[in-house]
Amino acid sequence: MPDELGNWGPQLRKGVLELAVLGLLATQERYGSSLVDDLAGRPGLAVTPGTVYPLLSRLAKAGLVTTTWRESPVGPPRKYYRLSAAGRRRLDAMAEEFAAVSAALRDILKEES
């Protein structure tokens, strides 16, 4: 199956990663490795820290998330990420667009069967 998909699966995950991260941050603030672990536990969304951390940096620079450093009970301080008001607006817009695309694809795939 991987040969049939080529690079499509990873590109699809990369395309929805921002939506997934914003969605997770909408429920509660989190630190980076917590986000990586949460995504890794969801089939189809597993990504590496090398993919998540640059995205978090871009989201912070764009003002979509805010950051706070906190001491950790086990190890060095952790940087926590929280959705900003602009991030909430982006999440809502992305979720709406994703729902429309998903619905269209479901209809197309039903027609094929």
MOPAC internal coordinates of N, CA, C and O (Angstrom, degrees):
PM7 1SCF
backbone

  N    0.0000 0     0.00 0     0.00 0    0    0    0
  C    1.4570 1     0.00 0     0.00 0    1    0    0
  C    1.5317 1   112.16 1     0.00 0    2    1    0
  O    1.2310 1   118.61 1   137.79 1    3    2    1
  N    1.3625 1   120.25 1   -42.21 1    3    2    1
  C    1.4587 1   118.98 1  -179.98 1    5    3    2
  C    1.5270 1   112.96 1   -56.62 1    6    5    3
  O    1.2310 1   119.91 1   144.04 1    7    6    5
  N    1.3500 1   117.78 1   -35.96 1    7    6    5
  C    1.4605 1   119.53 1   179.29 1    9    7    6
  C    1.5232 1   111.06 1   -64.02 1   10    9    7
  O    1.2310 1   120.35 1   144.17 1   11   10    9
  N    1.3259 1   116.94 1   -35.83 1   11   10    9
  C    1.4589 1   121.21 1   179.71 1   13   11   10
  C    1.5261 1   111.68 1   -68.99 1   14   13   11
  O    1.2310 1   120.57 1   146.78 1   15   14   13
  N    1.3173 1   116.51 1   -33.22 1   15   14   13
  C    1.4642 1   120.49 1  -177.68 1   17   15   14
  C    1.5235 1   113.12 1   -84.09 1   18   17   15
  O    1.2310 1   120.82 1   154.65 1   19   18   17
  N    1.3157 1   116.04 1   -25.35 1   19   18   17
  C    1.4610 1   118.59 1  -176.04 1   21   19   18
  C    1.5221 1   109.78 1    60.10 1   22   21   19
  O    1.2310 1   120.17 1    51.01 1   23   22   21
  N    1.3273 1   117.29 1  -128.99 1   23   22   21
  C    1.4640 1   123.00 1  -177.76 1   25   23   22
  C    1.5295 1   111.78 1   -95.72 1   26   25   23
  O    1.2310 1   119.97 1  -172.16 1   27   26   25
  N    1.3303 1   117.67 1     7.84 1   27   26   25
  C    1.4610 1   121.54 1  -173.79 1   29   27   26
  C    1.5268 1   112.66 1   -63.04 1   30   29   27
  O    1.2310 1   119.59 1   135.29 1   31   30   29
  N    1.3221 1   118.39 1   -44.71 1   31   30   29
  C    1.4644 1   121.66 1  -179.23 1   33   31   30
  C    1.5309 1   112.68 1   -59.10 1   34   33   31
  O    1.2310 1   119.90 1   126.63 1   35   34   33
  N    1.3213 1   117.80 1   -53.37 1   35   34   33
  C    1.4609 1   119.04 1   178.38 1   37   35   34
  C    1.5343 1   112.79 1   -60.77 1   38   37   35
  O    1.2310 1   120.17 1   142.68 1   39   38   37
  N    1.3180 1   117.28 1   -37.32 1   39   38   37
  C    1.4680 1   119.97 1   179.11 1   41   39   38
  C    1.5288 1   110.69 1   -67.11 1   42   41   39
  O    1.2310 1   120.27 1   142.27 1   43   42   41
  N    1.3161 1   117.09 1   -37.73 1   43   42   41
  C    1.4600 1   120.68 1   177.51 1   45   43   42
  C    1.5291 1   110.31 1   -63.76 1   46   45   43
  O    1.2310 1   120.50 1   133.23 1   47   46   45
  N    1.3411 1   116.66 1   -46.77 1   47   46   45
  C    1.4721 1   120.40 1   177.62 1   49   47   46
  C    1.5222 1   111.10 1   -59.16 1   50   49   47
  O    1.2310 1   120.85 1   136.28 1   51   50   49
  N    1.3201 1   115.98 1   -43.72 1   51   50   49
  C    1.4609 1   120.74 1   179.69 1   53   51   50
  C    1.5281 1   110.53 1   -61.03 1   54   53   51
  O    1.2310 1   120.71 1   142.49 1   55   54   53
  N    1.3243 1   116.25 1   -37.51 1   55   54   53
  C    1.4551 1   121.06 1  -179.01 1   57   55   54
  C    1.5182 1   114.05 1   -68.39 1   58   57   55
  O    1.2310 1   120.16 1   150.80 1   59   58   57
  N    1.3193 1   117.29 1   -29.20 1   59   58   57
  C    1.4724 1   119.98 1  -178.17 1   61   59   58
  C    1.5250 1   112.84 1  -103.46 1   62   61   59
  O    1.2310 1   120.46 1   179.21 1   63   62   61
  N    1.3243 1   116.72 1    -0.79 1   63   62   61
  C    1.4594 1   119.69 1  -176.14 1   65   63   62
  C    1.5274 1   113.10 1   -61.03 1   66   65   63
  O    1.2310 1   119.91 1   137.47 1   67   66   65
  N    1.3239 1   117.77 1   -42.53 1   67   66   65
  C    1.4671 1   119.74 1   179.79 1   69   67   66
  C    1.5278 1   110.32 1   -60.74 1   70   69   67
  O    1.2310 1   120.34 1   136.76 1   71   70   69
  N    1.3160 1   116.95 1   -43.24 1   71   70   69
  C    1.4612 1   120.71 1   178.23 1   73   71   70
  C    1.5242 1   110.54 1   -61.81 1   74   73   71
  O    1.2310 1   119.97 1   136.89 1   75   74   73
  N    1.3211 1   117.66 1   -43.11 1   75   74   73
  C    1.4628 1   121.40 1   179.67 1   77   75   74
  C    1.5282 1   111.46 1   -62.92 1   78   77   75
  O    1.2310 1   120.24 1   134.45 1   79   78   77
  N    1.3246 1   117.15 1   -45.55 1   79   78   77
  C    1.4669 1   120.70 1  -179.10 1   81   79   78
  C    1.5299 1   110.74 1   -65.35 1   82   81   79
  O    1.2310 1   120.19 1   134.26 1   83   82   81
  N    1.3222 1   117.24 1   -45.74 1   83   82   81
  C    1.4697 1   119.23 1   177.52 1   85   83   82
  C    1.5211 1   110.73 1   -61.15 1   86   85   83
  O    1.2310 1   120.19 1   141.15 1   87   86   85
  N    1.3268 1   117.24 1   -38.85 1   87   86   85
  C    1.4550 1   120.85 1   178.04 1   89   87   86
  C    1.5203 1   112.43 1   -63.04 1   90   89   87
  O    1.2310 1   120.52 1   138.35 1   91   90   89
  N    1.3270 1   116.61 1   -41.65 1   91   90   89
  C    1.4690 1   119.32 1   177.80 1   93   91   90
  C    1.5202 1   111.23 1   -66.73 1   94   93   91
  O    1.2310 1   120.41 1   141.34 1   95   94   93
  N    1.3290 1   116.82 1   -38.66 1   95   94   93
  C    1.4659 1   119.74 1   179.82 1   97   95   94
  C    1.5245 1   112.31 1   -72.25 1   98   97   95
  O    1.2310 1   119.81 1   161.98 1   99   98   97
  N    1.3308 1   117.97 1   -18.02 1   99   98   97
  C    1.4646 1   120.88 1   177.84 1  101   99   98
  C    1.5195 1   111.40 1   -69.66 1  102  101   99
  O    1.2310 1   120.37 1   153.94 1  103  102  101
  N    1.3223 1   116.90 1   -26.06 1  103  102  101
  C    1.4645 1   120.00 1  -178.18 1  105  103  102
  C    1.5253 1   112.43 1   -85.91 1  106  105  103
  O    1.2310 1   120.61 1   146.81 1  107  106  105
  N    1.3269 1   116.43 1   -33.19 1  107  106  105
  C    1.4715 1   120.80 1   178.30 1  109  107  106
  C    1.5141 1   109.98 1  -170.69 1  110  109  107
  O    1.2310 1   120.68 1   -23.79 1  111  110  109
  N    1.3291 1   116.30 1   156.21 1  111  110  109
  C    1.4594 1   119.08 1   175.76 1  113  111  110
  C    1.5246 1   108.23 1   -70.76 1  114  113  111
  O    1.2310 1   121.31 1   -29.62 1  115  114  113
  N    1.3201 1   115.10 1   150.38 1  115  114  113
  C    1.4649 1   120.49 1  -176.41 1  117  115  114
  C    1.5288 1   109.76 1  -146.54 1  118  117  115
  O    1.2310 1   121.20 1   -19.63 1  119  118  117
  N    1.3178 1   115.31 1   160.37 1  119  118  117
  C    1.4582 1   119.55 1   172.19 1  121  119  118
  C    1.5261 1   108.23 1   -99.68 1  122  121  119
  O    1.2310 1   120.65 1   -17.30 1  123  122  121
  N    1.3075 1   116.37 1   162.70 1  123  122  121
  C    1.4563 1   122.15 1  -170.47 1  125  123  122
  C    1.5103 1   115.78 1   -53.25 1  126  125  123
  O    1.2310 1   119.84 1   129.06 1  127  126  125
  N    1.3252 1   117.91 1   -50.94 1  127  126  125
  C    1.4716 1   118.49 1  -176.51 1  129  127  126
  C    1.5245 1   111.22 1   -68.08 1  130  129  127
  O    1.2310 1   119.95 1   153.91 1  131  130  129
  N    1.3172 1   117.70 1   -26.09 1  131  130  129
  C    1.4661 1   120.90 1   174.75 1  133  131  130
  C    1.5289 1   110.07 1   -65.32 1  134  133  131
  O    1.2310 1   120.49 1   138.97 1  135  134  133
  N    1.3290 1   116.67 1   -41.03 1  135  134  133
  C    1.4630 1   120.60 1   176.54 1  137  135  134
  C    1.5241 1   111.00 1   -64.01 1  138  137  135
  O    1.2310 1   120.61 1   135.36 1  139  138  137
  N    1.3238 1   116.43 1   -44.64 1  139  138  137
  C    1.4660 1   120.67 1   179.44 1  141  139  138
  C    1.5277 1   109.70 1   -59.73 1  142  141  139
  O    1.2310 1   120.24 1   134.05 1  143  142  141
  N    1.3287 1   117.16 1   -45.95 1  143  142  141
  C    1.4628 1   121.38 1  -179.87 1  145  143  142
  C    1.5226 1   111.50 1   -62.93 1  146  145  143
  O    1.2310 1   120.45 1   137.52 1  147  146  145
  N    1.3262 1   116.75 1   -42.48 1  147  146  145
  C    1.4604 1   120.58 1  -179.74 1  149  147  146
  C    1.5286 1   110.31 1   -62.98 1  150  149  147
  O    1.2310 1   120.39 1   134.46 1  151  150  149
  N    1.3259 1   116.87 1   -45.54 1  151  150  149
  C    1.4612 1   120.37 1   178.72 1  153  151  150
  C    1.5318 1   111.10 1   -64.64 1  154  153  151
  O    1.2310 1   120.28 1   140.69 1  155  154  153
  N    1.3308 1   117.07 1   -39.31 1  155  154  153
  C    1.4616 1   121.46 1  -178.93 1  157  155  154
  C    1.5310 1   111.03 1   -63.57 1  158  157  155
  O    1.2310 1   120.44 1   151.73 1  159  158  157
  N    1.3281 1   116.76 1   -28.27 1  159  158  157
  C    1.4558 1   120.72 1  -179.78 1  161  159  158
  C    1.5216 1   113.63 1   -81.45 1  162  161  159
  O    1.2310 1   119.96 1  -178.37 1  163  162  161
  N    1.2976 1   117.68 1     1.63 1  163  162  161
  C    1.4677 1   121.85 1  -179.10 1  165  163  162
  C    1.5287 1   109.29 1  -114.72 1  166  165  163
  O    1.2310 1   120.80 1   -68.54 1  167  166  165
  N    1.3328 1   116.08 1   111.46 1  167  166  165
  C    1.4646 1   118.75 1  -178.97 1  169  167  166
  C    1.5346 1   110.98 1   -52.90 1  170  169  167
  O    1.2310 1   121.50 1   -45.56 1  171  170  169
  N    1.3013 1   114.74 1   134.44 1  171  170  169
  C    1.4551 1   120.02 1   179.37 1  173  171  170
  C    1.5126 1   114.29 1    92.05 1  174  173  171
  O    1.2310 1   119.67 1   164.83 1  175  174  173
  N    1.3309 1   118.23 1   -15.17 1  175  174  173
  C    1.4655 1   120.19 1  -178.73 1  177  175  174
  C    1.5245 1   113.58 1  -116.50 1  178  177  175
  O    1.2310 1   120.09 1  -178.18 1  179  178  177
  N    1.3196 1   117.42 1     1.82 1  179  178  177
  C    1.4585 1   120.17 1  -177.92 1  181  179  178
  C    1.5257 1   110.67 1   -59.84 1  182  181  179
  O    1.2310 1   120.83 1   -54.69 1  183  182  181
  N    1.3192 1   116.01 1   125.31 1  183  182  181
  C    1.4616 1   122.72 1   178.82 1  185  183  182
  C    1.5220 1   108.70 1  -135.12 1  186  185  183
  O    1.2310 1   120.91 1   -11.13 1  187  186  185
  N    1.3058 1   115.86 1   168.87 1  187  186  185
  C    1.4536 1   120.44 1  -178.90 1  189  187  186
  C    1.5305 1   110.49 1   -94.93 1  190  189  187
  O    1.2310 1   120.45 1   -20.83 1  191  190  189
  N    1.3336 1   116.74 1   159.17 1  191  190  189
  C    1.4626 1   119.34 1   174.57 1  193  191  190
  C    1.5347 1   111.75 1   -56.33 1  194  193  191
  O    1.2310 1   120.36 1   147.45 1  195  194  193
  N    1.3364 1   116.91 1   -32.55 1  195  194  193
  C    1.4545 1   121.00 1   179.66 1  197  195  194
  C    1.5210 1   113.49 1   -65.57 1  198  197  195
  O    1.2310 1   120.40 1   165.58 1  199  198  197
  N    1.3155 1   116.84 1   -14.42 1  199  198  197
  C    1.4570 1   121.58 1   175.99 1  201  199  198
  C    1.5283 1   110.47 1   -96.82 1  202  201  199
  O    1.2310 1   120.51 1   141.03 1  203  202  201
  N    1.3272 1   116.64 1   -38.97 1  203  202  201
  C    1.4694 1   121.09 1  -174.79 1  205  203  202
  C    1.5232 1   112.45 1   -74.66 1  206  205  203
  O    1.2310 1   119.65 1   135.02 1  207  206  205
  N    1.3203 1   118.28 1   -44.98 1  207  206  205
  C    1.4652 1   120.05 1  -175.07 1  209  207  206
  C    1.5389 1   113.54 1   -63.74 1  210  209  207
  O    1.2310 1   119.18 1   137.30 1  211  210  209
  N    1.3269 1   119.17 1   -42.70 1  211  210  209
  C    1.4739 1   117.51 1   175.12 1  213  211  210
  C    1.5284 1   112.15 1   -62.31 1  214  213  211
  O    1.2310 1   120.27 1   143.77 1  215  214  213
  N    1.3367 1   117.10 1   -36.23 1  215  214  213
  C    1.4608 1   120.21 1   177.06 1  217  215  214
  C    1.5250 1   110.19 1   -63.32 1  218  217  215
  O    1.2310 1   119.87 1   135.06 1  219  218  217
  N    1.3240 1   117.84 1   -44.94 1  219  218  217
  C    1.4643 1   121.08 1   178.36 1  221  219  218
  C    1.5293 1   110.86 1   -60.07 1  222  221  219
  O    1.2310 1   120.74 1   140.82 1  223  222  221
  N    1.3183 1   116.18 1   -39.18 1  223  222  221
  C    1.4652 1   120.13 1   178.16 1  225  223  222
  C    1.5265 1   110.56 1   -63.47 1  226  225  223
  O    1.2310 1   120.23 1   135.95 1  227  226  225
  N    1.3309 1   117.16 1   -44.05 1  227  226  225
  C    1.4719 1   120.74 1   178.43 1  229  227  226
  C    1.5308 1   111.07 1   -64.21 1  230  229  227
  O    1.2310 1   120.27 1   139.39 1  231  230  229
  N    1.3306 1   117.09 1   -40.61 1  231  230  229
  C    1.4612 1   120.61 1   179.25 1  233  231  230
  C    1.5249 1   110.75 1   -63.42 1  234  233  231
  O    1.2310 1   120.50 1   140.39 1  235  234  233
  N    1.3360 1   116.65 1   -39.61 1  235  234  233
  C    1.4706 1   120.42 1   179.19 1  237  235  234
  C    1.5325 1   110.25 1   -67.25 1  238  237  235
  O    1.2310 1   120.28 1   135.84 1  239  238  237
  N    1.3315 1   117.07 1   -44.16 1  239  238  237
  C    1.4636 1   120.08 1   179.38 1  241  239  238
  C    1.5203 1   111.96 1   -62.58 1  242  241  239
  O    1.2310 1   120.65 1   148.15 1  243  242  241
  N    1.3279 1   116.36 1   -31.85 1  243  242  241
  C    1.4661 1   121.38 1   179.96 1  245  243  242
  C    1.5347 1   112.06 1   -82.26 1  246  245  243
  O    1.2310 1   120.41 1   176.32 1  247  246  245
  N    1.3403 1   116.81 1    -3.68 1  247  246  245
  C    1.4640 1   120.11 1   179.81 1  249  247  246
  C    1.5209 1   114.03 1    77.61 1  250  249  247
  O    1.2310 1   120.57 1  -164.03 1  251  250  249
  N    1.3240 1   116.52 1    15.97 1  251  250  249
  C    1.4638 1   120.01 1  -179.22 1  253  251  250
  C    1.5227 1   112.34 1   -86.55 1  254  253  251
  O    1.2310 1   120.76 1   159.41 1  255  254  253
  N    1.3214 1   116.15 1   -20.59 1  255  254  253
  C    1.4644 1   121.75 1   173.71 1  257  255  254
  C    1.5213 1   108.66 1  -134.43 1  258  257  255
  O    1.2310 1   121.07 1   -26.55 1  259  258  257
  N    1.3154 1   115.56 1   153.45 1  259  258  257
  C    1.4573 1   121.17 1   172.43 1  261  259  258
  C    1.5266 1   107.21 1  -110.70 1  262  261  259
  O    1.2310 1   120.63 1   -22.02 1  263  262  261
  N    1.3172 1   116.41 1   157.98 1  263  262  261
  C    1.4617 1   120.27 1  -177.73 1  265  263  262
  C    1.5280 1   110.78 1  -126.67 1  266  265  263
  O    1.2310 1   121.68 1   -29.76 1  267  266  265
  N    1.3112 1   114.38 1   150.24 1  267  266  265
  C    1.4595 1   122.32 1   177.00 1  269  267  266
  C    1.5223 1   108.22 1  -144.42 1  270  269  267
  O    1.2310 1   120.71 1   -46.70 1  271  270  269
  N    1.3250 1   116.25 1   133.30 1  271  270  269
  C    1.4635 1   120.42 1   174.87 1  273  271  270
  C    1.5197 1   108.97 1   -88.02 1  274  273  271
  O    1.2310 1   120.82 1   -43.27 1  275  274  273
  N    1.3459 1   116.04 1   136.73 1  275  274  273
  C    1.4626 1   121.34 1   177.36 1  277  275  274
  C    1.5157 1   109.75 1  -137.21 1  278  277  275
  O    1.2310 1   121.64 1   -33.44 1  279  278  277
  N    1.3149 1   114.47 1   146.56 1  279  278  277
  C    1.4628 1   119.31 1   174.15 1  281  279  278
  C    1.5265 1   109.32 1   -63.82 1  282  281  279
  O    1.2310 1   121.16 1   -33.68 1  283  282  281
  N    1.3161 1   115.38 1   146.32 1  283  282  281
  C    1.4587 1   120.84 1   178.28 1  285  283  282
  C    1.5202 1   108.99 1  -108.33 1  286  285  283
  O    1.2310 1   120.01 1   -37.07 1  287  286  285
  N    1.3259 1   117.58 1   142.93 1  287  286  285
  C    1.4617 1   118.86 1   177.45 1  289  287  286
  C    1.5276 1   111.74 1   -69.04 1  290  289  287
  O    1.2310 1   120.20 1   161.81 1  291  290  289
  N    1.3306 1   117.22 1   -18.19 1  291  290  289
  C    1.4642 1   121.18 1  -179.53 1  293  291  290
  C    1.5194 1   109.78 1  -134.79 1  294  293  291
  O    1.2310 1   120.18 1   -90.85 1  295  294  293
  N    1.3209 1   117.26 1    89.15 1  295  294  293
  C    1.4501 1   120.03 1   176.83 1  297  295  294
  C    1.5110 1   113.57 1   111.22 1  298  297  295
  O    1.2310 1   121.29 1    18.69 1  299  298  297
  N    1.3301 1   115.14 1  -161.31 1  299  298  297
  C    1.4656 1   120.76 1  -175.70 1  301  299  298
  C    1.5324 1   111.65 1   -71.86 1  302  301  299
  O    1.2310 1   120.45 1   -13.21 1  303  302  301
  N    1.3360 1   116.75 1   166.79 1  303  302  301
  C    1.4703 1   120.06 1   176.89 1  305  303  302
  C    1.5259 1   110.69 1   -58.18 1  306  305  303
  O    1.2310 1   121.42 1   -26.36 1  307  306  305
  N    1.3162 1   114.90 1   153.64 1  307  306  305
  C    1.4631 1   121.09 1  -179.26 1  309  307  306
  C    1.5221 1   110.02 1  -116.87 1  310  309  307
  O    1.2310 1   121.25 1   -35.33 1  311  310  309
  N    1.3255 1   115.22 1   144.67 1  311  310  309
  C    1.4559 1   120.98 1   175.15 1  313  311  310
  C    1.5290 1   107.34 1   -92.00 1  314  313  311
  O    1.2310 1   120.96 1   -60.29 1  315  314  313
  N    1.3271 1   115.78 1   119.71 1  315  314  313
  C    1.4652 1   121.75 1   178.36 1  317  315  314
  C    1.5208 1   109.58 1   -97.94 1  318  317  315
  O    1.2310 1   121.29 1   -36.63 1  319  318  317
  N    1.3230 1   115.14 1   143.37 1  319  318  317
  C    1.4570 1   122.59 1  -179.70 1  321  319  318
  C    1.5254 1   109.03 1  -114.81 1  322  321  319
  O    1.2310 1   121.32 1   -43.26 1  323  322  321
  N    1.3184 1   115.07 1   136.74 1  323  322  321
  C    1.4679 1   121.41 1   179.69 1  325  323  322
  C    1.5268 1   107.75 1  -132.86 1  326  325  323
  O    1.2310 1   120.88 1   -38.26 1  327  326  325
  N    1.3172 1   115.92 1   141.74 1  327  326  325
  C    1.4619 1   121.32 1   178.08 1  329  327  326
  C    1.5244 1   109.90 1   -68.00 1  330  329  327
  O    1.2310 1   120.20 1   -48.30 1  331  330  329
  N    1.3242 1   117.22 1   131.70 1  331  330  329
  C    1.4691 1   121.51 1   175.82 1  333  331  330
  C    1.5296 1   108.58 1   -89.52 1  334  333  331
  O    1.2310 1   120.50 1    -4.22 1  335  334  333
  N    1.3277 1   116.64 1   175.78 1  335  334  333
  C    1.4714 1   120.35 1   176.97 1  337  335  334
  C    1.5331 1   109.86 1   -61.99 1  338  337  335
  O    1.2310 1   120.35 1   139.47 1  339  338  337
  N    1.3293 1   116.94 1   -40.53 1  339  338  337
  C    1.4696 1   120.01 1   177.26 1  341  339  338
  C    1.5246 1   110.67 1   -65.27 1  342  341  339
  O    1.2310 1   120.48 1   143.61 1  343  342  341
  N    1.3273 1   116.68 1   -36.39 1  343  342  341
  C    1.4590 1   121.03 1   177.03 1  345  343  342
  C    1.5152 1   111.71 1   -64.79 1  346  345  343
  O    1.2310 1   120.57 1   141.80 1  347  346  345
  N    1.3247 1   116.52 1   -38.20 1  347  346  345
  C    1.4704 1   121.13 1   177.52 1  349  347  346
  C    1.5243 1   110.15 1   -63.26 1  350  349  347
  O    1.2310 1   120.64 1   137.49 1  351  350  349
  N    1.3420 1   116.38 1   -42.51 1  351  350  349
  C    1.4667 1   119.61 1   178.15 1  353  351  350
  C    1.5304 1   110.82 1   -63.81 1  354  353  351
  O    1.2310 1   120.66 1   137.65 1  355  354  353
  N    1.3372 1   116.34 1   -42.35 1  355  354  353
  C    1.4719 1   120.49 1   178.74 1  357  355  354
  C    1.5279 1   109.78 1   -63.23 1  358  357  355
  O    1.2310 1   120.39 1   135.90 1  359  358  357
  N    1.3226 1   116.86 1   -44.10 1  359  358  357
  C    1.4630 1   120.88 1   179.12 1  361  359  358
  C    1.5243 1   110.63 1   -59.10 1  362  361  359
  O    1.2310 1   120.21 1   132.15 1  363  362  361
  N    1.3124 1   117.20 1   -47.85 1  363  362  361
  C    1.4630 1   120.87 1  -179.41 1  365  363  362
  C    1.5266 1   111.31 1   -59.98 1  366  365  363
  O    1.2310 1   120.23 1   135.78 1  367  366  365
  N    1.3320 1   117.16 1   -44.22 1  367  366  365
  C    1.4602 1   121.19 1  -179.91 1  369  367  366
  C    1.5339 1   110.89 1   -65.96 1  370  369  367
  O    1.2310 1   120.62 1   137.41 1  371  370  369
  N    1.3291 1   116.43 1   -42.59 1  371  370  369
  C    1.4620 1   120.00 1   179.98 1  373  371  370
  C    1.5207 1   110.91 1   -66.11 1  374  373  371
  O    1.2310 1   120.33 1   138.75 1  375  374  373
  N    1.3285 1   116.97 1   -41.25 1  375  374  373
  C    1.4686 1   120.71 1  -179.82 1  377  375  374
  C    1.5246 1   110.64 1   -63.46 1  378  377  375
  O    1.2310 1   120.68 1   140.89 1  379  378  377
  N    1.3143 1   116.30 1   -39.11 1  379  378  377
  C    1.4657 1   120.50 1   178.11 1  381  379  378
  C    1.5257 1   110.56 1   -64.52 1  382  381  379
  O    1.2310 1   120.48 1   134.41 1  383  382  381
  N    1.3133 1   116.69 1   -45.59 1  383  382  381
  C    1.4675 1   121.13 1   178.96 1  385  383  382
  C    1.5233 1   110.95 1   -63.72 1  386  385  383
  O    1.2310 1   120.58 1   136.65 1  387  386  385
  N    1.3345 1   116.49 1   -43.35 1  387  386  385
  C    1.4635 1   120.66 1   179.61 1  389  387  386
  C    1.5225 1   110.91 1   -62.30 1  390  389  387
  O    1.2310 1   120.13 1   138.65 1  391  390  389
  N    1.3274 1   117.35 1   -41.35 1  391  390  389
  C    1.4662 1   121.30 1   178.89 1  393  391  390
  C    1.5284 1   110.57 1   -61.37 1  394  393  391
  O    1.2310 1   120.18 1   138.58 1  395  394  393
  N    1.3293 1   117.26 1   -41.42 1  395  394  393
  C    1.4621 1   121.00 1   179.79 1  397  395  394
  C    1.5293 1   110.77 1   -65.30 1  398  397  395
  O    1.2310 1   120.40 1   135.41 1  399  398  397
  N    1.3310 1   116.85 1   -44.59 1  399  398  397
  C    1.4628 1   120.65 1   179.13 1  401  399  398
  C    1.5266 1   110.01 1   -65.15 1  402  401  399
  O    1.2310 1   119.85 1   136.76 1  403  402  401
  N    1.3192 1   117.88 1   -43.24 1  403  402  401
  C    1.4641 1   121.68 1   179.45 1  405  403  402
  C    1.5165 1   111.68 1   -61.05 1  406  405  403
  O    1.2310 1   120.46 1   136.31 1  407  406  405
  N    1.3250 1   116.73 1   -43.69 1  407  406  405
  C    1.4593 1   120.80 1   179.66 1  409  407  406
  C    1.5252 1   110.51 1   -63.01 1  410  409  407
  O    1.2310 1   120.34 1   136.73 1  411  410  409
  N    1.3198 1   116.96 1   -43.27 1  411  410  409
  C    1.4626 1   120.58 1   179.38 1  413  411  410
  C    1.5296 1   111.02 1   -62.62 1  414  413  411
  O    1.2310 1   120.53 1   137.52 1  415  414  413
  N    1.3163 1   116.60 1   -42.48 1  415  414  413
  C    1.4653 1   120.15 1   179.49 1  417  415  414
  C    1.5226 1   111.62 1   -67.05 1  418  417  415
  O    1.2310 1   120.17 1   139.71 1  419  418  417
  N    1.3361 1   117.29 1   -40.29 1  419  418  417
  C    1.4716 1   119.94 1   176.96 1  421  419  418
  C    1.5255 1   109.89 1   -58.97 1  422  421  419
  O    1.2310 1   120.20 1   136.81 1  423  422  421
  N    1.3214 1   117.22 1   -43.19 1  423  422  421
  C    1.4690 1   121.26 1   178.75 1  425  423  422
  C    1.5287 1   110.72 1   -62.39 1  426  425  423
  O    1.2310 1   120.14 1   134.58 1  427  426  425
  N    1.3050 1   117.33 1   -45.42 1  427  426  425
  C    1.4614 1   121.06 1   179.75 1  429  427  426
  C    1.5208 1   111.02 1   -62.02 1  430  429  427
  O    1.2310 1   120.48 1   134.34 1  431  430  429
  N    1.3180 1   116.70 1   -45.66 1  431  430  429
  C    1.4536 1   120.20 1  -178.21 1  433  431  430
  C    1.5286 1   112.48 1   -68.17 1  434  433  431
  O    1.2310 1   120.06 1   148.91 1  435  434  433
  N    1.3231 1   117.48 1   -31.09 1  435  434  433
  C    1.4750 1   121.37 1   174.52 1  437  435  434
  C    1.5173 1   109.97 1   -65.29 1  438  437  435
  O    1.2310 1   120.59 1   137.80 1  439  438  437
  N    1.3287 1   116.47 1   -42.20 1  439  438  437
  C    1.4668 1   121.34 1  -179.84 1  441  439  438
  C    1.5107 1   111.37 1   -61.32 1  442  441  439
  O    1.2310 1   121.03 1   146.59 1  443  442  441
  N    1.3344 1   115.63 1   -33.41 1  443  442  441
  C    1.4574 1   120.04 1  -177.70 1  445  443  442
  C    1.5266 1   111.23 1   -71.83 1  446  445  443
  O    1.2310 1   119.62 1   147.15 1  447  446  445
  N    1.3362 1   118.34 1   -32.85 1  447  446  445
  C    1.4678 1   119.68 1  -175.29 1  449  447  446
  C    1.4833 1   114.51 1   -79.23 1  450  449  447
  O    1.2310 1   120.10 1   180.00 1  451  450  449

